[in-house]
């Protein structure tokens, strides 16, 4: 590639400067104070001719390009309009030097002419001293041609205000510092194509281009920007002019791809569309890139209606007032019968090295020019006005005159970035990369009418913000009016995630998201995301709902009843405590354990307090207190009932107090270990109910919990055992029945609670836990203390030493008789 470029450069340099060919034609040149350059493709290379000897492609060997001739006329029209203006460049005239441009080999002649100074080039001259032939230029058409010659132009910082090169690489100011773009870049074009595809919810598309910088740049950007959009590039190919277009289209049709993006220059797009017609490719959607979206010939091709719907991307078209009159006047002024009668042999015998000859251009009528595609007309028009406005700034023009100073090209470049002017109702301004503001139109080819029409059905703008809309009601689709289907898989219903199937991401199966999960297509359509702990969802959901937090509240009826009962119980225990204290010296109190009964009552009162920690929003402290307080103090109470009073030695040496202290200390240690090693903590139960968050207290380490419960239950077992041993004592001394009843009630209560605990999960289970504690306390209170309190209050005659002595004597006599 490098060697061929050097060869072309040397060959062109030799032709234009050593042989000093003179090229001067009024159609291509106009004298003026400041000269502009223009490059337009007046001939189109639509075939590849094998070259067996080194030679330069002659443009007149190929067919005339009407669109190039129209753009040339637009430039001339703009220059004439500016020269006739009394405000933009007063007392200053613009001239131009225009060259036909059909290939890179013919392009270098004109470029070398533009950068020359008095017919020669001085590469080592300083930039601020060098004065090239032109102060700025527009063209050429096409990214590859522009990239080839741009380095020669930009090395002297000559503004290259281009109308037809879309490669995004040209926006790199390090490589192309003086390149100015008047048409949208490939980046903008690709973004809009993606907007169209997503608008109609297609996800399987084909991308056809040509083997040049324009298409390869577009394909690279397309692959980059479809990431995370759900769009799959199901087929892609870069075609040459000699490619087998029929084979390519048959492959796409076989893959059931119904949307085809043709991102190529006109000559390639024309071959693709004609091949589709010839091969009876039907009912497709063809997305036309900017280069051929407004082509005038293709919509008239016989059979084009069968291929489907063609959607084009074009700049929002603006009319050029006065242009049609300008073309008609030029046509009348240049009519030359003798010139029109030139034979093809005479034309081909010419050797206009510098490409300022177009014999067939004069054969075109004014209608041919006016009716040609207007795609690039405003781009050319605004390019010339961009140069004129920058020159206006450099020459410090006012309403009457301009200062005709020496203008260096780089001076214009500095002003172009600051420009912001209105032209035919559209704002012309540039960003830091010399790229323009974007105003796109989505056009629909109406091939069902005669003559065919281009109907604007949507728009796309990037300033002040990105705006994209398409009027669906104006889209007469070929498929019975409905949007054509072009998806590898049918889109999943709400609540279903995609499961990849095959190579392409747009090919998938659908799977319903399970409970407590959801799918968010904007985030990731391939994943069922888990709901947060505080949220829930049904099967097949797209969002999560907030769980209601559940716990026994102070204001609920069951909670109020339990707390009132507990308060009554505490008052009753305090009353019994006071009654026993007041009757401390009576036989009933002494037979009940004396001082020990006060320890029992105090333990029961403190055990009752734990009930209040079961209600209200639980905390870690509440979880600790609701179980630890009851577990310890109730065990102290049971230990008081456990010692065998019938053994005189045990009583004389205070063995009962030693036993209570020892058992209480052991139980205290076990409780401390229970609360510190993997302690009881608050947890949120999300499994019991799908829409509720049940706040419960975890039981803690199962081993330490078992030890705590075992000590309490073992003391209860000893208590039952000793109660059985004392069953033959006098009735006034024997508490075996009351102790047995209270402990049986204690065991049954907790067996029932743990049975419910293992089978049912509910917030009322917490209330049941509190009731189990109250039941255990009531068992001892009403079976052990209340009967004795009844004797003290209502049968005082039985609370005397005489009565107790009589009972002992009767017991002794009964024993001796038996």
C-alpha positions in Angstrom: 0.0 0.0 0.0 2.8 2.4 0.9 4.8 1.6 -2.3 1.8 2.0 -4.5 1.0 5.4 -2.9 4.6 6.6 -3.4 4.4 5.4 -7.1 1.2 7.3 -7.6 2.6 10.4 -6.0 5.7 10.4 -8.1 3.8 9.7 -11.3 1.3 12.5 -10.7 4.0 14.9 -9.6 5.9 14.2 -12.8 2.8 14.7 -15.0 1.8 18.0 -13.4 5.1 19.7 -12.8 7.7 18.4 -15.2 5.5 18.4 -18.2 3.7 21.6 -17.1 0.4 20.7 -18.6 -1.9 23.7 -18.7 -5.5 23.1 -17.7 -7.8 26.0 -18.0 -11.5 25.7 -18.6 -14.2 28.3 -17.6 -16.4 25.5 -16.3 -13.8 24.6 -13.7 -12.0 27.9 -13.0 -12.9 31.4 -11.8 -10.4 34.1 -11.0 -10.8 36.0 -7.7 -9.0 37.7 -4.9 -8.9 34.5 -2.9 -9.0 31.0 -4.6 -10.9 28.0 -3.3 -10.3 24.4 -4.4 -13.0 21.9 -5.3 -12.9 18.1 -5.9 -15.9 16.4 -7.3 -16.4 13.0 -8.9 -17.7 13.9 -12.3 -17.1 10.3 -13.5 -17.8 7.1 -11.7 -15.7 4.0 -11.8 -18.3 1.2 -11.9 -16.1 -1.6 -13.1 -12.6 -2.9 -12.4 -10.4 -3.0 -15.5 -7.3 -5.2 -15.3 -4.1 -3.2 -15.9 -1.2 -5.0 -17.4 1.1 -2.0 -17.9 1.7 0.9 -15.6 -0.8 3.6 -16.5 -3.1 6.1 -14.9 -6.8 5.7 -14.9 -8.4 8.2 -17.2 -11.7 9.5 -15.8 -13.4 9.9 -19.2 -13.1 6.2 -19.7 -16.0 5.8 -17.2 -19.6 6.9 -17.0 -20.6 10.4 -16.0 -21.7 10.9 -12.4 -24.7 13.3 -12.4 -24.5 13.7 -8.6 -20.9 14.9 -8.9 -21.9 17.4 -11.5 -24.7 18.7 -9.3 -22.4 19.2 -6.4 -20.0 21.1 -8.7 -22.9 23.4 -9.7 -23.8 23.9 -6.0 -20.3 25.1 -5.3 -20.3 27.5 -8.2 -23.7 28.8 -7.1 -22.5 29.4 -3.6 -19.4 31.3 -4.8 -21.5 33.4 -7.1 -24.0 34.1 -4.4 -21.3 35.2 -2.0 -19.6 37.4 -4.6 -22.9 39.1 -5.2 -23.4 39.7 -1.5 -22.8 43.2 -0.1 -22.5 42.1 3.5 -20.5 38.9 3.8 -17.4 39.7 1.8 -17.9 43.3 0.4 -15.3 44.4 -2.2 -13.8 40.9 -2.1 -14.2 38.3 -4.8 -13.8 34.5 -4.4 -12.5 32.4 -7.2 -12.2 28.6 -7.5 -10.2 25.9 -9.1 -12.2 22.7 -9.5 -11.0 19.3 -10.6 -12.8 16.1 -11.7 -12.0 13.4 -9.2 -12.7 9.8 -10.0 -9.7 7.9 -8.5 -6.7 8.4 -6.3 -4.3 8.4 -9.2 -6.2 11.3 -10.8 -6.7 13.0 -7.4 -3.0 13.8 -6.7 -2.8 16.1 -9.7 -5.3 18.5 -8.3 -4.0 18.2 -4.7 -0.5 19.1 -5.8 -1.9 22.0 -7.8 -3.8 23.3 -4.7 -0.7 23.2 -2.4 1.7 24.6 -5.0 3.0 28.2 -5.0 3.5 29.7 -8.4 3.6 26.2 -10.0 6.1 24.7 -7.5 6.1 23.1 -4.0 8.5 24.1 -1.3 8.1 21.5 1.5 10.7 23.0 3.8 9.3 26.5 3.8 8.0 27.8 7.1 4.2 27.6 7.6 3.7 31.3 8.3 5.7 32.2 5.1 4.2 29.7 2.7 1.3 30.8 0.6 -0.3 27.9 -1.3 -2.5 28.4 -4.4 -5.8 28.0 -2.5 -6.7 29.2 0.9 -9.2 26.3 1.5 -10.9 23.6 -0.4 -13.9 21.3 -0.3 -14.0 17.6 -1.2 -13.3 15.0 -2.3 -16.3 12.6 -2.0 -15.6 9.4 -0.1 -13.6 8.4 2.9 -10.9 6.4 1.2 -10.2 9.2 -1.3 -10.1 11.8 1.4 -7.8 9.8 3.7 -5.4 9.3 0.8 -5.0 13.0 0.0 -5.7 14.6 3.4 -2.1 14.4 4.7 -0.9 16.5 1.8 -3.5 19.1 2.5 -3.3 19.1 6.3 0.5 19.4 6.4 0.1 23.0 5.5 -3.0 23.4 7.7 -5.2 24.2 4.7 -8.8 24.0 5.8 -10.3 20.9 4.1 -14.0 21.6 4.5 -15.4 18.2 3.3 -18.9 17.4 2.2 -18.7 13.7 1.6 -16.3 11.8 3.8 -17.8 10.1 6.8 -15.0 8.0 8.3 -14.8 8.6 12.0 -11.0 8.4 11.8 -10.9 11.8 10.1 -12.1 13.3 13.4 -8.7 12.6 14.9 -7.1 16.0 14.9 -3.6 14.6 15.6 -3.6 13.0 12.2 -5.9 15.4 10.3 -5.6 18.7 12.0 -7.2 20.8 9.3 -10.0 18.5 8.3 -13.5 20.1 8.7 -16.6 18.0 8.2 -19.9 19.3 6.9 -21.6 15.9 6.7 -22.2 13.5 9.6 -19.5 11.0 10.6 -19.9 7.3 10.5 -20.2 7.3 14.3 -23.4 9.4 14.0 -24.7 7.3 11.2 -24.2 4.1 13.0 -25.8 5.5 16.2 -28.9 6.4 14.2 -29.1 3.0 12.4 -29.0 1.4 15.9 -31.8 3.8 17.0 -33.9 2.6 14.0 -33.3 -1.1 14.7 -34.1 -0.7 18.4 -37.2 1.4 17.7 -38.8 -1.5 15.8 -37.4 -4.1 18.3 -35.4 -6.0 15.7 -32.4 -8.0 17.0 -31.1 -10.0 14.1 -29.6 -8.0 11.2 -27.2 -8.3 8.3 -24.6 -5.7 7.5 -23.3 -5.4 4.0 -20.6 -3.0 3.0 -17.8 -2.5 0.5 -14.1 -3.0 0.8 -13.1 0.6 1.6 -12.6 2.9 4.6 -16.2 4.1 4.6 -17.7 0.6 5.1 -14.9 -0.9 7.2 -15.1 2.0 9.6 -18.9 1.7 9.7 -18.8 -2.0 10.4 -16.2 -1.6 13.2 -18.4 1.1 14.9 -21.5 -1.0 14.4 -19.9 -4.0 16.2 -18.8 -1.7 19.0 -22.1 0.1 19.6 -24.4 -2.9 19.5 -22.8 -4.2 22.7 -25.4 -4.5 25.4 -28.2 -3.5 23.1 -29.6 -7.0 22.4 -28.8 -6.6 18.7 -27.0 -9.4 16.9 -25.0 -9.1 13.8 -26.1 -12.3 12.2 -24.3 -11.8 8.9 -21.6 -9.4 7.7 -19.6 -9.0 4.5 -17.5 -6.5 2.7 -18.2 -6.7 -1.1 -16.0 -5.7 -4.0 -17.4 -4.5 -7.3 -16.8 -7.9 -8.8 -18.3 -9.9 -5.9 -21.1 -12.5 -6.3 -23.9 -10.4 -4.9 -26.5 -13.0 -5.7 -24.8 -15.6 -3.5 -24.5 -13.2 -0.6 -28.2 -12.3 -0.7 -29.2 -16.0 -0.9 -27.2 -16.7 2.2 -28.9 -13.9 4.1 -32.4 -15.2 2.9 -31.6 -18.7 4.0 -30.7 -17.4 7.5 -34.2 -15.8 7.7 -32.6 -12.4 8.3 -35.2 -9.8 7.4 -33.3 -6.5 8.1 -30.3 -5.7 6.0 -28.1 -2.7 6.6 -26.3 -1.5 3.4 -23.5 0.7 4.5 -21.8 1.3 1.2 -21.2 3.8 -1.5 -23.8 4.2 -4.2 -22.2 2.0 -6.8 -22.1 -1.0 -4.4 -25.6 -0.3 -3.0 -26.9 -0.2 -6.6 -25.5 -3.6 -7.4 -26.9 -5.1 -4.2 -30.4 -3.8 -4.8 -30.4 -4.9 -8.5 -29.2 -8.3 -7.4 -32.0 -8.5 -4.9 -34.6 -7.7 -7.6 -33.0 -10.2 -10.0 -32.9 -13.0 -7.4 -36.5 -12.4 -6.2 -35.5 -11.5 -2.7 -38.7 -10.4 -1.2 -40.2 -8.7 1.9 -37.0 -7.5 3.5 -36.3 -4.2 5.3 -33.3 -2.4 3.7 -31.6 0.3 5.8 -29.8 2.7 3.5 -26.8 4.6 4.7 -26.4 8.3 4.1 -24.5 7.9 0.9 -27.3 6.4 -1.2 -30.5 7.1 0.9 -31.6 9.8 -1.6 -30.5 8.0 -4.8 -32.8 9.0 -7.7 -32.3 6.0 -10.0 -32.8 3.0 -7.7 -36.4 3.7 -6.7 -37.3 3.6 -10.4 -35.9 0.1 -10.9 -38.5 -2.3 -12.2 -39.5 -4.8 -9.5 -38.1 -2.8 -6.6 -41.5 -2.9 -4.8 -41.1 -6.7 -4.3 -37.9 -6.5 -2.3 -39.7 -4.9 0.7 -39.3 -1.6 2.5 -36.3 0.8 2.1 -35.6 3.2 5.0 -33.0 5.8 4.3 -30.9 8.1 6.5 -30.4 11.6 5.2 -29.7 15.0 6.5 -32.9 17.0 7.0 -33.1 18.5 3.6 -33.1 22.2 3.0 -33.9 23.9 -0.3 -31.3 26.3 -1.8 -33.3 29.3 -2.9 -32.2 30.5 -6.3 -30.3 27.3 -7.2 -32.8 26.1 -9.9 -32.7 29.5 -11.6 -28.9 29.5 -11.5 -28.8 26.0 -13.2 -31.3 27.1 -15.9 -29.3 30.2 -16.6 -26.1 28.3 -16.9 -27.8 25.7 -19.2 -29.0 28.4 -21.5 -25.6 30.2 -21.5 -23.5 27.1 -22.2 -25.5 25.4 -25.0 -23.1 24.6 -27.7 -24.4 22.3 -30.5 -20.9 21.7 -32.0 -19.7 20.6 -28.5 -22.6 18.3 -28.0 -21.9 16.6 -31.3 -18.5 15.4 -30.3 -18.0 11.8 -30.9 -16.8 9.4 -28.2 -13.6 8.8 -30.1 -12.8 12.5 -30.0 -13.4 12.6 -26.3 -11.3 9.6 -25.6 -8.4 11.0 -27.6 -8.0 13.9 -25.2 -5.4 13.7 -22.5 -6.5 16.3 -20.0 -4.0 15.3 -17.3 -5.3 17.7 -14.7 -8.9 16.5 -15.0 -10.6 19.7 -15.9 -12.7 18.3 -18.8 -16.1 16.8 -18.8 -17.5 16.5 -22.3 -20.6 14.6 -21.4 -21.5 17.1 -18.6 -22.8 19.5 -21.2 -25.2 16.9 -22.4 -27.1 17.0 -19.1 -30.1 19.2 -19.0 -31.1 21.6 -16.2 -33.8 19.1 -15.2 -31.2 16.3 -14.9 -29.2 18.4 -12.5 -32.1 19.7 -10.5 -33.7 16.2 -10.1 -30.5 14.6 -9.1 -30.1 13.4 -5.4 -29.9 16.4 -3.1 -28.1 14.4 -0.4 -24.9 16.4 -0.4 -26.2 19.8 -1.7 -26.5 21.6 1.5 -23.2 20.1 2.7 -21.4 21.6 -0.3 -23.3 24.9 0.0 -22.5 25.2 3.8 -18.9 24.2 3.2 -18.4 27.2 0.9 -20.2 29.5 3.3 -18.1 28.2 6.2 -14.9 29.3 4.3 -16.5 32.6 3.5 -17.5 33.4 7.1 -14.1 32.4 8.3 -12.5 34.7 5.7 -15.0 37.5 6.8 -13.5 37.2 10.3 -9.8 37.1 9.1 -10.3 40.1 6.8 -12.0 42.0 9.6 -14.9 42.8 7.3 -17.7 45.2 8.3 -20.9 46.1 6.4 -19.0 48.1 3.8 -15.6 46.6 3.1 -13.0 44.1 4.0 -9.3 44.6 4.6 -7.6 42.8 1.7 -4.7 41.3 3.8 -2.6 38.3 3.0 -4.5 35.3 4.2 -2.7 32.2 5.4 -4.8 29.0 5.5 -4.2 28.4 9.2 -5.8 31.7 9.9 -9.1 30.5 8.5 -8.8 27.3 10.5 -8.6 29.2 13.8 -11.8 31.0 13.0 -13.8 28.0 11.7 -14.0 26.4 15.2 -15.6 29.6 16.6 -18.2 30.0 13.8 -21.9 30.0 14.7 -24.1 31.4 12.0 -27.5 30.7 10.5 -27.8 29.5 6.9 -31.2 29.0 5.3 -32.7 28.5 8.7 -30.1 26.0 10.0 -27.4 26.7 12.5 -23.9 26.1 11.3 -21.4 25.4 14.1 -18.6 23.0 14.9 -17.3 21.1 17.9 -13.7 20.7 19.0 -13.1 18.0 16.3 -14.5 20.3 13.6 -17.6 18.0 13.4 -21.0 19.7 12.7 -24.2 19.6 14.6 -26.4 16.7 13.5 -29.9 17.1 11.9 -31.0 13.8 10.4 -34.2 12.7 8.7 -35.5 9.1 8.4 -36.9 8.8 4.9 -39.1 6.1 3.5 -38.9 5.1 -0.1 -42.4 5.3 -1.6 -42.0 3.0 -4.6 -45.7 2.3 -4.8 -46.4 5.7 -6.4 -45.2 7.1 -9.7 -42.9 8.8 -9.7 -41.3 7.4 -6.5 -41.1 9.7 -3.5 -39.0 10.1 -0.4 -41.2 10.5 2.6 -39.8 11.9 5.9 -41.1 9.6 8.7 -38.7 10.5 11.5 -36.0 12.7 12.8 -32.9 12.6 14.9 -31.0 15.5 16.6 -28.2 15.6 19.0 -28.5 19.1 20.3 -29.5 20.3 22.8 -30.1 16.6 23.6 -30.5 13.4 21.7 -34.0 13.2 20.2 -35.1 10.4 18.1 -38.7 9.8 16.9 -40.4 7.8 14.1 -44.1 8.2 13.2 -45.2 4.6 13.0 -48.5 5.6 11.5 -46.6 6.8 8.4 -44.9 3.4 7.8 -46.9 1.4 5.2 -45.1 -1.9 5.8 -45.0 -4.5 3.1 -46.2 -7.2 5.5 -49.9 -6.3 5.8 -49.1 -3.1 7.6 -47.4 -4.7 10.6 -43.7 -4.3 11.5 -41.7 -7.1 9.9 -40.2 -9.7 12.2 -36.5 -10.0 12.3 -35.6 -11.7 15.5 -33.7 -14.9 16.1 -36.1 -15.6 19.0 -39.4 -14.2 20.0 -38.9 -11.7 22.8 -39.6 -13.1 26.3 -42.7 -12.2 28.2 -42.5 -10.0 31.3 -41.0 -12.0 34.1 -39.0 -14.4 31.9 -35.3 -14.2 31.5 -33.3 -15.2 28.4 -31.4 -18.4 28.4 -28.7 -18.2 25.6 -29.1 -20.8 22.8 -26.5 -21.0 20.1 -23.7 -18.6 19.1 -25.6 -15.3 19.0 -26.8 -13.6 22.1 -30.1 -12.8 20.4 -30.9 -16.5 20.1 -32.4 -17.7 23.3 -35.1 -19.6 25.2 -37.3 -18.0 27.8 -37.3 -19.1 31.5 -39.7 -17.9 34.1 -38.0 -16.3 37.1 -38.6 -18.2 40.4 -40.2 -16.7 43.5 -38.2 -14.0 45.3 -36.4 -13.0 42.0 -37.1 -10.7 39.1 -35.8 -9.8 35.6 -34.9 -6.3 34.6 -34.5 -6.0 30.8 -32.9 -2.6 31.1 -30.2 -4.0 33.4 -29.6 -7.6 32.1 -32.3 -9.6 30.3 -30.3 -12.8 30.8 -30.4 -12.9 34.6 -33.0 -13.4 37.3 -31.9 -11.1 40.1 -32.6 -12.1 43.7 -34.8 -9.8 45.7 -33.3 -8.2 48.8 -33.9 -9.8 52.1 -36.6 -7.1 52.9 -38.4 -7.8 49.6 -40.4 -10.5 47.9 -41.9 -11.4 44.5 -44.1 -14.0 42.9 -42.9 -16.3 40.2 -42.4 -14.4 36.9 -42.0 -10.9 38.3 -40.3 -7.8 37.0 -40.0 -6.0 40.3 -39.8 -6.9 44.0 -42.3 -5.8 46.6 -41.4 -4.7 50.1 -42.1 -7.3 52.8 -44.2 -6.2 55.8 -42.2 -6.4 59.0 -44.0 -8.7 61.5 -43.6 -9.0 65.3 -45.9 -8.9 68.3 -46.6 -5.3 68.9 -47.6 -3.7 72.2 -50.9 -2.5 70.8 -52.2 -5.9 69.7 -55.0 -7.6 71.7 -53.0 -10.9 72.5 -50.0 -8.8 73.7 -52.2 -6.6 75.8 -53.9 -9.6 77.4 -50.6 -11.3 78.2 -49.0 -8.2 79.7 -52.1 -7.4 81.8 -52.0 -11.0 83.1 -48.3 -10.7 83.8 -48.8 -7.4 85.8 -51.6 -9.1 87.8 -49.2 -12.1 88.4 -46.4 -9.8 89.6 -48.8 -7.9 91.9 -50.0 -11.2 93.3 -46.4 -12.5 93.9 -45.6 -9.2 95.7 -48.7 -9.6 97.7 -47.8 -13.2 98.7 -44.3 -12.0 99.5 -45.7 -9.3 101.9 -48.2 -11.7 103.4 -45.4 -14.2 104.2 -43.2 -11.5 105.6 -45.9 -10.3 107.9 -46.6 -13.9 109.1 -43.0 -14.9 109.1 -43.1 -16.6 112.6 -46.2 -18.7 111.9 -45.9 -22.5 111.3 -47.2 -22.3 107.8 -44.4 -19.9 106.7 -41.8 -21.9 108.5 -43.0 -25.2 107.1 -42.8 -23.5 103.6 -39.1 -23.0 103.9 -38.9 -19.9 106.0 -36.3 -17.6 104.5 -36.2 -19.7 101.4 -39.7 -18.9 100.3 -38.7 -15.3 100.0 -35.9 -16.3 97.6 -38.4 -18.3 95.6 -40.9 -15.5 95.4 -38.2 -13.0 94.4 -37.0 -15.4 91.7 -40.6 -15.8 90.4 -41.1 -12.0 90.3 -37.9 -11.5 88.4 -38.8 -14.4 86.0 -42.1 -12.6 85.3 -40.4 -9.4 84.2 -38.9 -11.3 81.2 -42.4 -11.5 79.6 -42.3 -7.8 78.7 -39.3 -8.2 76.4 -41.4 -10.4 74.1 -43.4 -7.5 72.7 -42.5 -4.5 70.6 -39.9 -4.4 67.8 -37.2 -6.9 69.0 -33.6 -6.0 69.4 -30.5 -8.0 70.3 -30.8 -6.9 73.9 -34.5 -7.9 74.0 -33.6 -11.3 72.6 -31.0 -11.7 75.3 -33.2 -10.6 78.2 -36.4 -12.4 77.3 -34.8 -15.9 77.7 -31.8 -15.5 80.0 -33.8 -13.8 82.9 -36.4 -16.5 83.0 -34.0 -19.4 82.4 -31.8 -18.4 85.4 -34.2 -17.2 88.0 -36.8 -19.9 87.4 -34.0 -22.5 87.8 -33.1 -20.8 91.2 -36.7 -21.2 92.2 -36.7 -24.9 91.3 -33.4 -25.5 93.1 -35.2 -24.2 96.3 -37.8 -27.0 95.9 -35.3 -29.7 95.2 -33.5 -30.2 98.5 -34.8 -33.1 100.8 -36.0 -31.4 104.0 -36.7 -34.7 105.6 -33.1 -35.3 106.2 -32.1 -33.7 109.5 -28.4 -33.6 108.9 -29.0 -31.8 105.6 -31.1 -29.1 107.4 -28.8 -28.7 110.5 -25.7 -27.9 108.4 -27.6 -25.6 105.9 -27.1 -28.1 103.1 -30.1 -26.7 101.3 -28.5 -23.3 101.0 -25.2 -24.8 99.8 -27.2 -26.8 97.2 -29.1 -23.7 96.0 -25.9 -21.7 95.8 -24.1 -24.5 93.9 -26.8 -25.3 91.4 -27.5 -21.6 90.8 -23.8 -20.9 90.2 -23.5 -23.8 87.8 -26.6 -22.6 85.9 -25.4 -19.0 85.9 -22.1 -20.2 84.3 -24.0 -22.2 81.7 -26.2 -19.1 80.9 -23.2 -16.9 80.5 -21.6 -19.4 78.1 -24.9 -19.6 76.2 -25.1 -15.8 75.9 -21.5 -15.3 74.8 -20.6 -18.3 72.7 -22.7 -17.9 69.5 -25.1 -15.7 71.4 -28.8 -15.3 70.9 -29.4 -12.8 68.2 -32.1 -11.2 66.1 -32.8 -12.7 62.7 -35.3 -11.9 59.9 -37.2 -15.0 58.9 -37.9 -14.8 55.2 -39.0 -18.4 54.7 -42.1 -18.7 56.8 -44.1 -16.2 54.7 -43.5 -15.0 51.2 -44.6 -11.5 51.8 -43.7 -11.0 55.5 -40.4 -10.4 57.3 -40.8 -12.1 60.7 -38.4 -10.7 63.3 -37.5 -13.6 65.7 -34.8 -14.3 68.2 -32.5 -17.1 67.3 -32.0 -19.7 70.1 -28.2 -19.5 70.0 -25.7 -22.3 70.1 -27.7 -25.6 70.4 -25.1 -27.3 72.7 -25.0 -24.5 75.3 -28.8 -24.2 75.0 -29.2 -27.9 75.7 -27.0 -27.6 78.8 -29.1 -24.7 80.2 -32.3 -26.5 79.6 -30.9 -29.8 80.9 -29.9 -28.3 84.3 -33.3 -26.8 84.8 -35.1 -29.9 83.8 -32.8 -32.1 85.8 -33.5 -30.1 88.9 -37.1 -30.5 88.2 -36.7 -34.2 88.0 -34.8 -34.3 91.4 -37.6 -32.2 92.8 -40.2 -34.7 91.7 -38.1 -37.6 93.1 -37.8 -36.0 96.5 -41.4 -35.1 96.5 -42.2 -38.8 96.1 -39.9 -39.7 98.9 -41.7 -37.3 101.3 -45.2 -38.4 100.4 -45.8 -40.0 103.9 -45.0 -36.9 105.9 -47.9 -35.2 107.9 -50.2 -33.3 105.7 -49.2 -30.0 107.1 -45.5 -30.7 106.3 -45.9 -32.4 103.0 -45.8 -30.3 99.8 -45.3 -33.3 97.5 -48.6 -32.9 95.8 -48.3 -29.2 95.1 -44.7 -29.6 93.9 -45.6 -32.5 91.7 -48.5 -30.7 90.2 -46.4 -27.5 89.5 -43.6 -29.5 87.9 -45.9 -31.6 85.8 -47.5 -28.4 84.6 -44.0 -27.0 83.9 -43.0 -30.0 81.8 -46.3 -30.2 79.9 -46.2 -26.5 79.1 -42.8 -26.6 77.6 -43.3 -29.9 75.8 -46.4 -28.3 74.2 -44.5 -25.2 73.3 -41.6 -27.0 71.6 -44.0 -29.2 69.7 -45.7 -26.0 68.3 -42.3 -24.4 67.7 -41.2 -27.3 65.5 -44.4 -27.3 63.4 -45.6 -23.8 63.1 -43.9 -20.5 62.3 -45.8 -17.4 63.3 -45.4 -14.2 65.2 -47.9 -15.6 67.7 -45.3 -18.3 68.5 -43.4 -15.5 70.3 -46.6 -14.7 72.4 -46.9 -18.5 73.1 -43.4 -18.5 74.4 -44.3 -15.7 76.9 -47.4 -17.6 77.9 -45.3 -20.7 78.6 -43.2 -18.8 81.0 -46.3 -17.4 82.7 -47.7 -20.9 82.9 -44.6 -22.2 84.6 -44.6 -19.4 87.1 -48.3 -19.8 87.8 -47.8 -23.5 88.4 -45.5 -22.9 91.4 -47.5 -19.9 92.6 -51.0 -21.5 92.6 -49.9 -25.0 93.7 -47.3 -24.1 96.2 -47.9 -20.6 97.6 -51.6 -19.8 97.1 -52.9 -22.8 99.3 -50.7 -21.6 102.2 -51.8 -18.1 101.7 -55.4 -19.3 101.9 -54.7 -20.9 105.3 -53.0 -17.8 106.6 -55.9 -15.5 105.5 -59.0 -17.7 105.8 -58.0 -20.5 108.2 -55.8 -18.9 110.8 -56.8 -21.6 113.3 -54.7 -24.0 111.3 -51.7 -21.7 111.4 -50.9 -22.3 115.1 -48.3 -24.5 116.9 -51.0 -26.4 118.7 -52.6 -27.4 115.5 -49.3 -28.5 113.9 -48.4 -30.6 117.1 -51.8 -32.3 117.0 -51.3 -33.2 113.4 -47.9 -34.7 114.2 -49.3 -36.7 117.1 -52.1 -38.1 114.9 -49.5 -38.9 112.2 -47.4 -40.8 114.8 -50.3 -42.8 116.2 -51.4 -43.8 112.7 -47.9 -45.0 111.9 -47.7 -47.0 115.1 -51.1 -48.6 114.6 -50.2 -49.5 111.1 
